[in-house]
Amino acid sequence: MSDKKPQRRVSKQAVITLVTVDNPKRTGSLAYARYALYDTGMTVEEYVAAGGRSGDIHYDVESGHITLA
């Protein structure tokens, strides 16, 4: 049995709020570029349309960098 937590689905209409304003990702990485796409008030759907990935959302929520409402 895997220790990996099952990921729940996130509503496309959930609104993103930045908790960590300064980009916590490694400078120059693809994750850094995708984190820069976040904007407080945008929806998950808007983030993905801008080039973000749902996996980043799950990771950043778990890490406390963003919240969803």
mmCIF file as Biopython writes it, N, C-alpha, C and O atoms, coordinates in Angstrom:
data_model
#
loop_
_atom_site.group_PDB
_atom_site.id
_atom_site.type_symbol
_atom_site.label_atom_id
_atom_site.label_alt_id
_atom_site.label_comp_id
_atom_site.label_asym_id
_atom_site.label_entity_id
_atom_site.label_seq_id
_atom_site.pdbx_PDB_ins_code
_atom_site.Cartn_x
_atom_site.Cartn_y
_atom_site.Cartn_z
_atom_site.occupancy
_atom_site.B_iso_or_equiv
_atom_site.auth_seq_id
_atom_site.auth_asym_id
_atom_site.pdbx_PDB_model_num
ATOM 1   N N  . MET A ? 1  ? 0.836   -1.178 0.000   1.0 0.0 1  A 1 
ATOM 2   C CA . MET A ? 1  ? 0.000   0.000  0.000   1.0 0.0 1  A 1 
ATOM 3   C C  . MET A ? 1  ? 0.883   1.243  0.000   1.0 0.0 1  A 1 
ATOM 4   O O  . MET A ? 1  ? 1.895   1.291  0.698   1.0 0.0 1  A 1 
ATOM 5   N N  . SER A ? 2  ? 0.513   2.209  -0.753  1.0 0.0 2  A 1 
ATOM 6   C CA . SER A ? 2  ? 1.292   3.430  -0.910  1.0 0.0 2  A 1 
ATOM 7   C C  . SER A ? 2  ? 1.030   4.405  0.237   1.0 0.0 2  A 1 
ATOM 8   O O  . SER A ? 2  ? -0.076  4.470  0.774   1.0 0.0 2  A 1 
ATOM 9   N N  . ASP A ? 3  ? 2.069   5.163  0.601   1.0 0.0 3  A 1 
ATOM 10  C CA . ASP A ? 3  ? 1.918   6.205  1.618   1.0 0.0 3  A 1 
ATOM 11  C C  . ASP A ? 3  ? 1.425   7.507  1.014   1.0 0.0 3  A 1 
ATOM 12  O O  . ASP A ? 3  ? 1.180   8.477  1.732   1.0 0.0 3  A 1 
ATOM 13  N N  . LYS A ? 4  ? 1.279   7.532  -0.305  1.0 0.0 4  A 1 
ATOM 14  C CA . LYS A ? 4  ? 0.869   8.742  -1.001  1.0 0.0 4  A 1 
ATOM 15  C C  . LYS A ? 4  ? -0.583  9.070  -0.675  1.0 0.0 4  A 1 
ATOM 16  O O  . LYS A ? 4  ? -1.454  8.201  -0.718  1.0 0.0 4  A 1 
ATOM 17  N N  . LYS A ? 5  ? -0.831  10.344 -0.347  1.0 0.0 5  A 1 
ATOM 18  C CA . LYS A ? 5  ? -2.184  10.787 -0.043  1.0 0.0 5  A 1 
ATOM 19  C C  . LYS A ? 5  ? -2.993  10.878 -1.331  1.0 0.0 5  A 1 
ATOM 20  O O  . LYS A ? 5  ? -2.480  11.342 -2.349  1.0 0.0 5  A 1 
ATOM 21  N N  . PRO A ? 6  ? -4.254  10.439 -1.302  1.0 0.0 6  A 1 
ATOM 22  C CA . PRO A ? 6  ? -5.078  10.608 -2.509  1.0 0.0 6  A 1 
ATOM 23  C C  . PRO A ? 6  ? -5.380  12.092 -2.706  1.0 0.0 6  A 1 
ATOM 24  O O  . PRO A ? 6  ? -5.703  12.803 -1.754  1.0 0.0 6  A 1 
ATOM 25  N N  . GLN A ? 7  ? -5.272  12.542 -3.935  1.0 0.0 7  A 1 
ATOM 26  C CA . GLN A ? 7  ? -5.550  13.953 -4.217  1.0 0.0 7  A 1 
ATOM 27  C C  . GLN A ? 7  ? -7.029  14.114 -4.522  1.0 0.0 7  A 1 
ATOM 28  O O  . GLN A ? 7  ? -7.611  13.361 -5.304  1.0 0.0 7  A 1 
ATOM 29  N N  . ARG A ? 8  ? -7.612  15.098 -3.893  1.0 0.0 8  A 1 
ATOM 30  C CA . ARG A ? 8  ? -9.018  15.361 -4.154  1.0 0.0 8  A 1 
ATOM 31  C C  . ARG A ? 8  ? -9.129  16.330 -5.321  1.0 0.0 8  A 1 
ATOM 32  O O  . ARG A ? 8  ? -8.204  17.088 -5.610  1.0 0.0 8  A 1 
ATOM 33  N N  . ARG A ? 9  ? -10.250 16.293 -5.966  1.0 0.0 9  A 1 
ATOM 34  C CA . ARG A ? 9  ? -10.486 17.222 -7.068  1.0 0.0 9  A 1 
ATOM 35  C C  . ARG A ? 9  ? -10.741 18.620 -6.529  1.0 0.0 9  A 1 
ATOM 36  O O  . ARG A ? 9  ? -11.343 18.798 -5.470  1.0 0.0 9  A 1 
ATOM 37  N N  . VAL A ? 10 ? -10.275 19.594 -7.271  1.0 0.0 10 A 1 
ATOM 38  C CA . VAL A ? 10 ? -10.469 20.995 -6.905  1.0 0.0 10 A 1 
ATOM 39  C C  . VAL A ? 10 ? -11.451 21.595 -7.894  1.0 0.0 10 A 1 
ATOM 40  O O  . VAL A ? 10 ? -11.339 21.375 -9.100  1.0 0.0 10 A 1 
ATOM 41  N N  . SER A ? 11 ? -12.405 22.344 -7.391  1.0 0.0 11 A 1 
ATOM 42  C CA . SER A ? 11 ? -13.376 23.006 -8.254  1.0 0.0 11 A 1 
ATOM 43  C C  . SER A ? 11 ? -12.662 24.010 -9.159  1.0 0.0 11 A 1 
ATOM 44  O O  . SER A ? 11 ? -11.797 24.763 -8.712  1.0 0.0 11 A 1 
ATOM 45  N N  . LYS A ? 12 ? -13.033 24.007 -10.423 1.0 0.0 12 A 1 
ATOM 46  C CA . LYS A ? 12 ? -12.454 24.960 -11.374 1.0 0.0 12 A 1 
ATOM 47  C C  . LYS A ? 12 ? -12.812 26.397 -11.012 1.0 0.0 12 A 1 
ATOM 48  O O  . LYS A ? 12 ? -12.124 27.336 -11.412 1.0 0.0 12 A 1 
ATOM 49  N N  . GLN A ? 13 ? -13.891 26.560 -10.254 1.0 0.0 13 A 1 
ATOM 50  C CA . GLN A ? 13 ? -14.342 27.897 -9.876  1.0 0.0 13 A 1 
ATOM 51  C C  . GLN A ? 13 ? -13.789 28.345 -8.527  1.0 0.0 13 A 1 
ATOM 52  O O  . GLN A ? 13 ? -14.089 29.450 -8.075  1.0 0.0 13 A 1 
ATOM 53  N N  . ALA A ? 14 ? -12.978 27.495 -7.874  1.0 0.0 14 A 1 
ATOM 54  C CA . ALA A ? 14 ? -12.373 27.875 -6.592  1.0 0.0 14 A 1 
ATOM 55  C C  . ALA A ? 14 ? -11.479 29.090 -6.815  1.0 0.0 14 A 1 
ATOM 56  O O  . ALA A ? 14 ? -10.781 29.186 -7.824  1.0 0.0 14 A 1 
ATOM 57  N N  . VAL A ? 15 ? -11.512 30.010 -5.865  1.0 0.0 15 A 1 
ATOM 58  C CA . VAL A ? 15 ? -10.747 31.251 -5.970  1.0 0.0 15 A 1 
ATOM 59  C C  . VAL A ? 15 ? -9.440  31.115 -5.193  1.0 0.0 15 A 1 
ATOM 60  O O  . VAL A ? 15 ? -9.429  30.670 -4.045  1.0 0.0 15 A 1 
ATOM 61  N N  . ILE A ? 16 ? -8.342  31.503 -5.833  1.0 0.0 16 A 1 
ATOM 62  C CA . ILE A ? 16 ? -7.001  31.392 -5.272  1.0 0.0 16 A 1 
ATOM 63  C C  . ILE A ? 16 ? -6.661  32.655 -4.483  1.0 0.0 16 A 1 
ATOM 64  O O  . ILE A ? 16 ? -6.919  33.772 -4.930  1.0 0.0 16 A 1 
ATOM 65  N N  . THR A ? 17 ? -6.077  32.455 -3.298  1.0 0.0 17 A 1 
ATOM 66  C CA . THR A ? 17 ? -5.535  33.550 -2.500  1.0 0.0 17 A 1 
ATOM 67  C C  . THR A ? 17 ? -4.087  33.219 -2.187  1.0 0.0 17 A 1 
ATOM 68  O O  . THR A ? 17 ? -3.792  32.152 -1.649  1.0 0.0 17 A 1 
ATOM 69  N N  . LEU A ? 18 ? -3.185  34.127 -2.521  1.0 0.0 18 A 1 
ATOM 70  C CA . LEU A ? 18 ? -1.767  33.930 -2.220  1.0 0.0 18 A 1 
ATOM 71  C C  . LEU A ? 18 ? -1.523  34.147 -0.736  1.0 0.0 18 A 1 
ATOM 72  O O  . LEU A ? 18 ? -1.930  35.165 -0.176  1.0 0.0 18 A 1 
ATOM 73  N N  . VAL A ? 19 ? -0.862  33.196 -0.106  1.0 0.0 19 A 1 
ATOM 74  C CA . VAL A ? 19 ? -0.438  33.321 1.283   1.0 0.0 19 A 1 
ATOM 75  C C  . VAL A ? 19 ? 1.030   33.721 1.295   1.0 0.0 19 A 1 
ATOM 76  O O  . VAL A ? 19 ? 1.442   34.590 2.063   1.0 0.0 19 A 1 
ATOM 77  N N  . THR A ? 20 ? 1.813   33.077 0.436   1.0 0.0 20 A 1 
ATOM 78  C CA . THR A ? 20 ? 3.232   33.383 0.286   1.0 0.0 20 A 1 
ATOM 79  C C  . THR A ? 20 ? 3.385   34.255 -0.953  1.0 0.0 20 A 1 
ATOM 80  O O  . THR A ? 20 ? 3.366   33.756 -2.078  1.0 0.0 20 A 1 
ATOM 81  N N  . VAL A ? 21 ? 3.535   35.551 -0.745  1.0 0.0 21 A 1 
ATOM 82  C CA . VAL A ? 21 ? 3.607   36.491 -1.869  1.0 0.0 21 A 1 
ATOM 83  C C  . VAL A ? 21 ? 4.938   36.353 -2.610  1.0 0.0 21 A 1 
ATOM 84  O O  . VAL A ? 21 ? 4.962   36.326 -3.841  1.0 0.0 21 A 1 
ATOM 85  N N  . ASP A ? 22 ? 6.043   36.267 -1.869  1.0 0.0 22 A 1 
ATOM 86  C CA . ASP A ? 22 ? 7.349   36.081 -2.507  1.0 0.0 22 A 1 
ATOM 87  C C  . ASP A ? 22 ? 7.435   34.657 -3.048  1.0 0.0 22 A 1 
ATOM 88  O O  . ASP A ? 22 ? 7.183   33.699 -2.316  1.0 0.0 22 A 1 
ATOM 89  N N  . ASN A ? 23 ? 7.782   34.516 -4.302  1.0 0.0 23 A 1 
ATOM 90  C CA . ASN A ? 23 ? 7.831   33.223 -4.967  1.0 0.0 23 A 1 
ATOM 91  C C  . ASN A ? 23 ? 8.790   32.276 -4.236  1.0 0.0 23 A 1 
ATOM 92  O O  . ASN A ? 23 ? 9.989   32.543 -4.171  1.0 0.0 23 A 1 
ATOM 93  N N  . PRO A ? 24 ? 8.263   31.160 -3.680  1.0 0.0 24 A 1 
ATOM 94  C CA . PRO A ? 24 ? 9.095   30.237 -2.908  1.0 0.0 24 A 1 
ATOM 95  C C  . PRO A ? 24 ? 9.833   29.204 -3.753  1.0 0.0 24 A 1 
ATOM 96  O O  . PRO A ? 24 ? 10.614  28.415 -3.222  1.0 0.0 24 A 1 
ATOM 97  N N  . LYS A ? 25 ? 9.597   29.200 -5.037  1.0 0.0 25 A 1 
ATOM 98  C CA . LYS A ? 25 ? 10.204  28.191 -5.915  1.0 0.0 25 A 1 
ATOM 99  C C  . LYS A ? 25 ? 11.616  28.605 -6.315  1.0 0.0 25 A 1 
ATOM 100 O O  . LYS A ? 25 ? 11.997  29.769 -6.190  1.0 0.0 25 A 1 
ATOM 101 N N  . ARG A ? 26 ? 12.386  27.629 -6.799  1.0 0.0 26 A 1 
ATOM 102 C CA . ARG A ? 26 ? 13.766  27.899 -7.212  1.0 0.0 26 A 1 
ATOM 103 C C  . ARG A ? 26 ? 13.770  28.808 -8.447  1.0 0.0 26 A 1 
ATOM 104 O O  . ARG A ? 26 ? 13.133  28.498 -9.454  1.0 0.0 26 A 1 
ATOM 105 N N  . THR A ? 27 ? 14.484  29.915 -8.362  1.0 0.0 27 A 1 
ATOM 106 C CA . THR A ? 27 ? 14.568  30.878 -9.458  1.0 0.0 27 A 1 
ATOM 107 C C  . THR A ? 27 ? 15.016  30.192 -10.737 1.0 0.0 27 A 1 
ATOM 108 O O  . THR A ? 27 ? 15.979  29.426 -10.733 1.0 0.0 27 A 1 
ATOM 109 N N  . GLY A ? 28 ? 14.321  30.463 -11.826 1.0 0.0 28 A 1 
ATOM 110 C CA . GLY A ? 28 ? 14.663  29.903 -13.126 1.0 0.0 28 A 1 
ATOM 111 C C  . GLY A ? 28 ? 13.993  28.578 -13.431 1.0 0.0 28 A 1 
ATOM 112 O O  . GLY A ? 28 ? 14.067  28.099 -14.562 1.0 0.0 28 A 1 
ATOM 113 N N  . SER A ? 29 ? 13.336  27.970 -12.441 1.0 0.0 29 A 1 
ATOM 114 C CA . SER A ? 29 ? 12.683  26.675 -12.666 1.0 0.0 29 A 1 
ATOM 115 C C  . SER A ? 29 ? 11.311  26.879 -13.317 1.0 0.0 29 A 1 
ATOM 116 O O  . SER A ? 29 ? 10.755  27.977 -13.292 1.0 0.0 29 A 1 
ATOM 117 N N  . LEU A ? 30 ? 10.784  25.812 -13.892 1.0 0.0 30 A 1 
ATOM 118 C CA . LEU A ? 30 ? 9.448   25.886 -14.477 1.0 0.0 30 A 1 
ATOM 119 C C  . LEU A ? 30 ? 8.398   26.134 -13.390 1.0 0.0 30 A 1 
ATOM 120 O O  . LEU A ? 30 ? 7.414   26.839 -13.615 1.0 0.0 30 A 1 
ATOM 121 N N  . ALA A ? 31 ? 8.618   25.550 -12.218 1.0 0.0 31 A 1 
ATOM 122 C CA . ALA A ? 31 ? 7.693   25.770 -11.101 1.0 0.0 31 A 1 
ATOM 123 C C  . ALA A ? 31 ? 7.683   27.247 -10.697 1.0 0.0 31 A 1 
ATOM 124 O O  . ALA A ? 31 ? 6.634   27.789 -10.350 1.0 0.0 31 A 1 
ATOM 125 N N  . TYR A ? 32 ? 8.834   27.888 -10.741 1.0 0.0 32 A 1 
ATOM 126 C CA . TYR A ? 32 ? 8.931   29.322 -10.422 1.0 0.0 32 A 1 
ATOM 127 C C  . TYR A ? 32 ? 8.073   30.122 -11.406 1.0 0.0 32 A 1 
ATOM 128 O O  . TYR A ? 32 ? 7.331   31.020 -11.006 1.0 0.0 32 A 1 
ATOM 129 N N  . ALA A ? 33 ? 8.181   29.790 -12.686 1.0 0.0 33 A 1 
ATOM 130 C CA . ALA A ? 33 ? 7.408   30.500 -13.714 1.0 0.0 33 A 1 
ATOM 131 C C  . ALA A ? 33 ? 5.909   30.271 -13.523 1.0 0.0 33 A 1 
ATOM 132 O O  . ALA A ? 33 ? 5.113   31.195 -13.689 1.0 0.0 33 A 1 
ATOM 133 N N  . ARG A ? 34 ? 5.523   29.036 -13.173 1.0 0.0 34 A 1 
ATOM 134 C CA . ARG A ? 34 ? 4.098   28.763 -12.971 1.0 0.0 34 A 1 
ATOM 135 C C  . ARG A ? 34 ? 3.581   29.430 -11.703 1.0 0.0 34 A 1 
ATOM 136 O O  . ARG A ? 34 ? 2.435   29.877 -11.673 1.0 0.0 34 A 1 
ATOM 137 N N  . TYR A ? 35 ? 4.407   29.509 -10.646 1.0 0.0 35 A 1 
ATOM 138 C CA . TYR A ? 35 ? 3.978   30.183 -9.416  1.0 0.0 35 A 1 
ATOM 139 C C  . TYR A ? 35 ? 3.734   31.665 -9.698  1.0 0.0 35 A 1 
ATOM 140 O O  . TYR A ? 35 ? 2.835   32.275 -9.118  1.0 0.0 35 A 1 
ATOM 141 N N  . ALA A ? 36 ? 4.536   32.235 -10.589 1.0 0.0 36 A 1 
ATOM 142 C CA . ALA A ? 36 ? 4.394   33.649 -10.945 1.0 0.0 36 A 1 
ATOM 143 C C  . ALA A ? 36 ? 3.057   33.923 -11.649 1.0 0.0 36 A 1 
ATOM 144 O O  . ALA A ? 36 ? 2.634   35.075 -11.748 1.0 0.0 36 A 1 
ATOM 145 N N  . LEU A ? 37 ? 2.395   32.868 -12.138 1.0 0.0 37 A 1 
ATOM 146 C CA . LEU A ? 37 ? 1.098   33.031 -12.799 1.0 0.0 37 A 1 
ATOM 147 C C  . LEU A ? 37 ? -0.030  33.282 -11.804 1.0 0.0 37 A 1 
ATOM 148 O O  . LEU A ? 37 ? -1.058  33.858 -12.163 1.0 0.0 37 A 1 
ATOM 149 N N  . TYR A ? 38 ? 0.156   32.851 -10.549 1.0 0.0 38 A 1 
ATOM 150 C CA . TYR A ? 38 ? -0.885  33.035 -9.539  1.0 0.0 38 A 1 
ATOM 151 C C  . TYR A ? 38 ? -1.178  34.508 -9.325  1.0 0.0 38 A 1 
ATOM 152 O O  . TYR A ? 38 ? -0.276  35.346 -9.324  1.0 0.0 38 A 1 
ATOM 153 N N  . ASP A ? 39 ? -2.463  34.808 -9.142  1.0 0.0 39 A 1 
ATOM 154 C CA . ASP A ? 39 ? -2.892  36.150 -8.800  1.0 0.0 39 A 1 
ATOM 155 C C  . ASP A ? 39 ? -4.072  36.002 -7.843  1.0 0.0 39 A 1 
ATOM 156 O O  . ASP A ? 39 ? -5.038  35.305 -8.154  1.0 0.0 39 A 1 
ATOM 157 N N  . THR A ? 40 ? -4.002  36.639 -6.705  1.0 0.0 40 A 1 
ATOM 158 C CA . THR A ? 40 ? -5.104  36.561 -5.745  1.0 0.0 40 A 1 
ATOM 159 C C  . THR A ? 40 ? -6.392  36.984 -6.435  1.0 0.0 40 A 1 
ATOM 160 O O  . THR A ? 40 ? -6.452  38.027 -7.087  1.0 0.0 40 A 1 
ATOM 161 N N  . GLY A ? 41 ? -7.413  36.162 -6.283  1.0 0.0 41 A 1 
ATOM 162 C CA . GLY A ? 41 ? -8.711  36.459 -6.879  1.0 0.0 41 A 1 
ATOM 163 C C  . GLY A ? 41 ? -8.986  35.695 -8.159  1.0 0.0 41 A 1 
ATOM 164 O O  . GLY A ? 41 ? -10.126 35.651 -8.623  1.0 0.0 41 A 1 
ATOM 165 N N  . MET A ? 42 ? -7.955  35.091 -8.737  1.0 0.0 42 A 1 
ATOM 166 C CA . MET A ? 42 ? -8.193  34.329 -9.957  1.0 0.0 42 A 1 
ATOM 167 C C  . MET A ? 42 ? -8.752  32.957 -9.588  1.0 0.0 42 A 1 
ATOM 168 O O  . MET A ? 42 ? -8.539  32.463 -8.480  1.0 0.0 42 A 1 
ATOM 169 N N  . THR A ? 43 ? -9.467  32.350 -10.532 1.0 0.0 43 A 1 
ATOM 170 C CA . THR A ? 43 ? -10.006 31.014 -10.293 1.0 0.0 43 A 1 
ATOM 171 C C  . THR A ? 43 ? -8.985  29.963 -10.718 1.0 0.0 43 A 1 
ATOM 172 O O  . THR A ? 43 ? -8.025  30.257 -11.430 1.0 0.0 43 A 1 
ATOM 173 N N  . VAL A ? 44 ? -9.212  28.749 -10.273 1.0 0.0 44 A 1 
ATOM 174 C CA . VAL A ? 44 ? -8.352  27.632 -10.674 1.0 0.0 44 A 1 
ATOM 175 C C  . VAL A ? 44 ? -8.393  27.490 -12.193 1.0 0.0 44 A 1 
ATOM 176 O O  . VAL A ? 44 ? -7.363  27.252 -12.823 1.0 0.0 44 A 1 
ATOM 177 N N  . GLU A ? 45 ? -9.557  27.633 -12.772 1.0 0.0 45 A 1 
ATOM 178 C CA . GLU A ? 45 ? -9.709  27.532 -14.225 1.0 0.0 45 A 1 
ATOM 179 C C  . GLU A ? 45 ? -8.861  28.584 -14.943 1.0 0.0 45 A 1 
ATOM 180 O O  . GLU A ? 45 ? -8.233  28.278 -15.956 1.0 0.0 45 A 1 
ATOM 181 N N  . GLU A ? 46 ? -8.835  29.807 -14.438 1.0 0.0 46 A 1 
ATOM 182 C CA . GLU A ? 46 ? -8.031  30.876 -15.037 1.0 0.0 46 A 1 
ATOM 183 C C  . GLU A ? 46 ? -6.538  30.570 -14.914 1.0 0.0 46 A 1 
ATOM 184 O O  . GLU A ? 46 ? -5.767  30.829 -15.838 1.0 0.0 46 A 1 
ATOM 185 N N  . TYR A ? 47 ? -6.138  30.016 -13.767 1.0 0.0 47 A 1 
ATOM 186 C CA . TYR A ? 47 ? -4.727  29.661 -13.562 1.0 0.0 47 A 1 
ATOM 187 C C  . TYR A ? 47 ? -4.288  28.594 -14.556 1.0 0.0 47 A 1 
ATOM 188 O O  . TYR A ? 47 ? -3.222  28.708 -15.161 1.0 0.0 47 A 1 
ATOM 189 N N  . VAL A ? 48 ? -5.099  27.566 -14.727 1.0 0.0 48 A 1 
ATOM 190 C CA . VAL A ? 48 ? -4.760  26.489 -15.656 1.0 0.0 48 A 1 
ATOM 191 C C  . VAL A ? 48 ? -4.759  27.012 -17.093 1.0 0.0 48 A 1 
ATOM 192 O O  . VAL A ? 48 ? -3.897  26.631 -17.885 1.0 0.0 48 A 1 
ATOM 193 N N  . ALA A ? 49 ? -5.708  27.874 -17.437 1.0 0.0 49 A 1 
ATOM 194 C CA . ALA A ? 49 ? -5.758  28.461 -18.780 1.0 0.0 49 A 1 
ATOM 195 C C  . ALA A ? 49 ? -4.528  29.314 -19.067 1.0 0.0 49 A 1 
ATOM 196 O O  . ALA A ? 49 ? -4.110  29.442 -20.217 1.0 0.0 49 A 1 
ATOM 197 N N  . ALA A ? 50 ? -3.946  29.902 -18.008 1.0 0.0 50 A 1 
ATOM 198 C CA . ALA A ? 50 ? -2.755  30.750 -18.166 1.0 0.0 50 A 1 
ATOM 199 C C  . ALA A ? 50 ? -1.475  29.925 -18.286 1.0 0.0 50 A 1 
ATOM 200 O O  . ALA A ? 50 ? -0.404  30.468 -18.554 1.0 0.0 50 A 1 
ATOM 201 N N  . GLY A ? 51 ? -1.592  28.604 -18.085 1.0 0.0 51 A 1 
ATOM 202 C CA . GLY A ? 51 ? -0.414  27.746 -18.211 1.0 0.0 51 A 1 
ATOM 203 C C  . GLY A ? 51 ? -0.025  27.008 -16.941 1.0 0.0 51 A 1 
ATOM 204 O O  . GLY A ? 51 ? 0.954   26.263 -16.927 1.0 0.0 51 A 1 
ATOM 205 N N  . GLY A ? 52 ? -0.797  27.215 -15.868 1.0 0.0 52 A 1 
ATOM 206 C CA . GLY A ? 52 ? -0.524  26.520 -14.611 1.0 0.0 52 A 1 
ATOM 207 C C  . GLY A ? 52 ? -0.977  25.074 -14.675 1.0 0.0 52 A 1 
ATOM 208 O O  . GLY A ? 52 ? -1.646  24.659 -15.621 1.0 0.0 52 A 1 
ATOM 209 N N  . ARG A ? 53 ? -0.604  24.313 -13.657 1.0 0.0 53 A 1 
ATOM 210 C CA . ARG A ? 53 ? -0.957  22.897 -13.595 1.0 0.0 53 A 1 
ATOM 211 C C  . ARG A ? 53 ? -1.704  22.604 -12.300 1.0 0.0 53 A 1 
ATOM 212 O O  . ARG A ? 53 ? -1.434  23.193 -11.253 1.0 0.0 53 A 1 
ATOM 213 N N  . SER A ? 54 ? -2.647  21.682 -12.403 1.0 0.0 54 A 1 
ATOM 214 C CA . SER A ? 54 ? -3.425  21.325 -11.222 1.0 0.0 54 A 1 
ATOM 215 C C  . SER A ? 54 ? -2.545  20.712 -10.136 1.0 0.0 54 A 1 
ATOM 216 O O  . SER A ? 54 ? -2.821  20.897 -8.951  1.0 0.0 54 A 1 
ATOM 217 N N  . GLY A ? 55 ? -1.501  19.994 -10.511 1.0 0.0 55 A 1 
ATOM 218 C CA . GLY A ? 55 ? -0.583  19.426 -9.531  1.0 0.0 55 A 1 
ATOM 219 C C  . GLY A ? 55 ? 0.100   20.496 -8.701  1.0 0.0 55 A 1 
ATOM 220 O O  . GLY A ? 55 ? 0.358   20.295 -7.514  1.0 0.0 55 A 1 
ATOM 221 N N  . ASP A ? 56 ? 0.394   21.635 -9.319  1.0 0.0 56 A 1 
ATOM 222 C CA . ASP A ? 56 ? 0.988   22.760 -8.587  1.0 0.0 56 A 1 
ATOM 223 C C  . ASP A ? 56 ? 0.009   23.284 -7.546  1.0 0.0 56 A 1 
ATOM 224 O O  . ASP A ? 56 ? 0.408   23.631 -6.434  1.0 0.0 56 A 1 
ATOM 225 N N  . ILE A ? 57 ? -1.254  23.343 -7.898  1.0 0.0 57 A 1 
ATOM 226 C CA . ILE A ? 57 ? -2.270  23.837 -6.974  1.0 0.0 57 A 1 
ATOM 227 C C  . ILE A ? 57 ? -2.331  22.935 -5.748  1.0 0.0 57 A 1 
ATOM 228 O O  . ILE A ? 57 ? -2.325  23.417 -4.616  1.0 0.0 57 A 1 
ATOM 229 N N  . HIS A ? 58 ? -2.391  21.626 -5.975  1.0 0.0 58 A 1 
ATOM 230 C CA . HIS A ? 58 ? -2.443  20.680 -4.856  1.0 0.0 58 A 1 
ATOM 231 C C  . HIS A ? 58 ? -1.213  20.840 -3.960  1.0 0.0 58 A 1 
ATOM 232 O O  . HIS A ? 58 ? -1.337  20.898 -2.737  1.0 0.0 58 A 1 
ATOM 233 N N  . TYR A ? 59 ? -0.039  20.912 -4.567  1.0 0.0 59 A 1 
ATOM 234 C CA . TYR A ? 59 ? 1.199   21.035 -3.799  1.0 0.0 59 A 1 
ATOM 235 C C  . TYR A ? 59 ? 1.237   22.350 -3.016  1.0 0.0 59 A 1 
ATOM 236 O O  . TYR A ? 59 ? 1.598   22.369 -1.839  1.0 0.0 59 A 1 
ATOM 237 N N  . ASP A ? 60 ? 0.865   23.434 -3.668  1.0 0.0 60 A 1 
ATOM 238 C CA . ASP A ? 60 ? 0.949   24.746 -3.024  1.0 0.0 60 A 1 
ATOM 239 C C  . ASP A ? 60 ? -0.090  24.920 -1.913  1.0 0.0 60 A 1 
ATOM 240 O O  . ASP A ? 60 ? 0.159   25.644 -0.949  1.0 0.0 60 A 1 
ATOM 241 N N  . VAL A ? 61 ? -1.240  24.273 -2.033  1.0 0.0 61 A 1 
ATOM 242 C CA . VAL A ? 61 ? -2.220  24.282 -0.943  1.0 0.0 61 A 1 
ATOM 243 C C  . VAL A ? 61 ? -1.655  23.491 0.233   1.0 0.0 61 A 1 
ATOM 244 O O  . VAL A ? 61 ? -1.685  23.966 1.369   1.0 0.0 61 A 1 
ATOM 245 N N  . GLU A ? 62 ? -1.136  22.280 -0.031  1.0 0.0 62 A 1 
ATOM 246 C CA . GLU A ? 62 ? -0.562  21.440 1.033   1.0 0.0 62 A 1 
ATOM 247 C C  . GLU A ? 62 ? 0.608   22.136 1.721   1.0 0.0 62 A 1 
ATOM 248 O O  . GLU A ? 62 ? 0.799   21.977 2.926   1.0 0.0 62 A 1 
ATOM 249 N N  . SER A ? 63 ? 1.389   22.904 0.969   1.0 0.0 63 A 1 
ATOM 250 C CA . SER A ? 63 ? 2.557   23.604 1.515   1.0 0.0 63 A 1 
ATOM 251 C C  . SER A ? 63 ? 2.200   24.914 2.189   1.0 0.0 63 A 1 
ATOM 252 O O  . SER A ? 63 ? 3.046   25.522 2.844   1.0 0.0 63 A 1 
ATOM 253 N N  . GLY A ? 64 ? 0.952   25.360 2.037   1.0 0.0 64 A 1 
ATOM 254 C CA . GLY A ? 64 ? 0.515   26.599 2.676   1.0 0.0 64 A 1 
ATOM 255 C C  . GLY A ? 64 ? 0.865   27.852 1.900   1.0 0.0 64 A 1 
ATOM 256 O O  . GLY A ? 64 ? 0.784   28.953 2.443   1.0 0.0 64 A 1 
ATOM 257 N N  . HIS A ? 65 ? 1.256   27.708 0.633   1.0 0.0 65 A 1 
ATOM 258 C CA . HIS A ? 65 ? 1.604   28.881 -0.184  1.0 0.0 65 A 1 
ATOM 259 C C  . HIS A ? 65 ? 0.360   29.594 -0.719  1.0 0.0 65 A 1 
ATOM 260 O O  . HIS A ? 65 ? 0.381   30.804 -0.942  1.0 0.0 65 A 1 
ATOM 261 N N  . ILE A ? 66 ? -0.738  28.829 -0.925  1.0 0.0 66 A 1 
ATOM 262 C CA . ILE A ? 66 ? -1.993  29.407 -1.401  1.0 0.0 66 A 1 
ATOM 263 C C  . ILE A ? 66 ? -3.143  28.783 -0.633  1.0 0.0 66 A 1 
ATOM 264 O O  . ILE A ? 66 ? -2.990  27.732 -0.011  1.0 0.0 66 A 1 
ATOM 265 N N  . THR A ? 67 ? -4.293  29.437 -0.681  1.0 0.0 67 A 1 
ATOM 266 C CA . THR A ? 67 ? -5.526  28.853 -0.169  1.0 0.0 67 A 1 
ATOM 267 C C  . THR A ? 67 ? -6.576  28.936 -1.277  1.0 0.0 67 A 1 
ATOM 268 O O  . THR A ? 67 ? -6.467  29.741 -2.202  1.0 0.0 67 A 1 
ATOM 269 N N  . LEU A ? 68 ? -7.582  28.091 -1.161  1.0 0.0 68 A 1 
ATOM 270 C CA . LEU A ? 68 ? -8.689  28.076 -2.114  1.0 0.0 68 A 1 
ATOM 271 C C  . LEU A ? 68 ? -9.985  28.312 -1.371  1.0 0.0 68 A 1 
ATOM 272 O O  . LEU A ? 68 ? -10.181 27.809 -0.265  1.0 0.0 68 A 1 
ATOM 273 N N  . ALA A ? 69 ? -10.867 29.080 -1.983  1.0 0.0 69 A 1 
ATOM 274 C CA . ALA A ? 69 ? -12.181 29.327 -1.379  1.0 0.0 69 A 1 
ATOM 275 C C  . ALA A ? 69 ? -13.267 29.105 -2.404  1.0 0.0 69 A 1 
ATOM 276 O O  . ALA A ? 69 ? -14.448 29.261 -2.095  1.0 0.0 69 A 1 
#
